[in-house]
Amino acid sequence: MATTRRSAGVLLHRRGADGRVEVLLGHMGGPFWARKHERAWSVPKGEHLAEEDPWAAAVREWGEETGLPLPPGEPVELGTVRQSGGKEVTIWAVEGDLDAAAAVSNTFSLEWPRGSGRLQEFPELDRFAWVDLDAARELMVAAQVAFLDRLLESLG
């Protein structure tokens, strides 16, 4: 029987200058995502083992994915979604602010070009941006869009 892959992460949010809610998203790195824009952005998150506390994993993964400390704020669990590949993703919302340009992700190794025998390093997330919720709905991996509705609900 296949083991369910699990990820946990943090959806950082703030009020923009116009008062609208903005979220911090990361564009997925590597050659597959290089020329994609829509549906190629994600909440900073990462995999964890079933026995690991998901919130602890979310905080760890935030640090690995952004290279920045998580801004202080009260975490609000937004629940879990199952992505198209079967991975279960659990996300917490935290209100806070940071400079998106200062975020630098960890990297992964991949044989590229495929079949070349040459390993290259790519960032997990190659850039970060604050986007309003309308833009986020177009940019995010489809299954993660549910977290935007849950965020709005939690903000009242």
Secondary structure in CASP SS format (residue, H / E / C, confidence):
PFRMAT SS
TARGET T0000
AUTHOR 0000-0000-0000
METHOD secondary structure of the structure
MODEL  1
M C 1.00
A C 1.00
T C 1.00
T C 1.00
R C 1.00
R E 1.00
S E 1.00
A E 1.00
G E 1.00
V E 1.00
L E 1.00
L E 1.00
H E 1.00
R E 1.00
R E 1.00
G C 1.00
A C 1.00
D C 1.00
G C 1.00
R C 1.00
V E 1.00
E E 1.00
V E 1.00
L E 1.00
L E 1.00
G E 1.00
H E 1.00
M E 1.00
G C 1.00
G C 1.00
P C 1.00
F C 1.00
W C 1.00
A C 1.00
R C 1.00
K C 1.00
H C 1.00
E C 1.00
R C 1.00
A C 1.00
W E 1.00
S E 1.00
V C 1.00
P C 1.00
K E 1.00
G E 1.00
E E 1.00
H E 1.00
L C 1.00
A C 1.00
E C 1.00
E C 1.00
D C 1.00
P H 1.00
W H 1.00
A H 1.00
A H 1.00
A H 1.00
V H 1.00
R H 1.00
E H 1.00
W H 1.00
G H 1.00
E H 1.00
E H 1.00
T H 1.00
G C 1.00
L C 1.00
P C 1.00
L C 1.00
P C 1.00
P C 1.00
G C 1.00
E C 1.00
P C 1.00
V E 1.00
E E 1.00
L E 1.00
G E 1.00
T E 1.00
V E 1.00
R E 1.00
Q C 1.00
S C 1.00
G C 1.00
G C 1.00
K C 1.00
E E 1.00
V E 1.00
T E 1.00
I E 1.00
W E 1.00
A E 1.00
V E 1.00
E E 1.00
G C 1.00
D C 1.00
L C 1.00
D C 1.00
A H 1.00
A H 1.00
A H 1.00
A C 1.00
V C 1.00
S C 1.00
N C 1.00
T E 1.00
F E 1.00
S E 1.00
L E 1.00
E E 1.00
W C 1.00
P C 1.00
R C 1.00
G C 1.00
S C 1.00
G C 1.00
R C 1.00
L E 1.00
Q E 1.00
E E 1.00
F E 1.00
P E 1.00
E C 1.00
L E 1.00
D E 1.00
R E 1.00
F E 1.00
A E 1.00
W E 1.00
V E 1.00
D E 1.00
L H 1.00
D H 1.00
A H 1.00
A H 1.00
R H 1.00
E H 1.00
L H 1.00
M E 1.00
V C 1.00
A H 1.00
A H 1.00
Q H 1.00
V H 1.00
A H 1.00
F H 1.00
L H 1.00
D H 1.00
R H 1.00
L H 1.00
L H 1.00
E H 1.00
S H 1.00
L H 1.00
G C 1.00
END
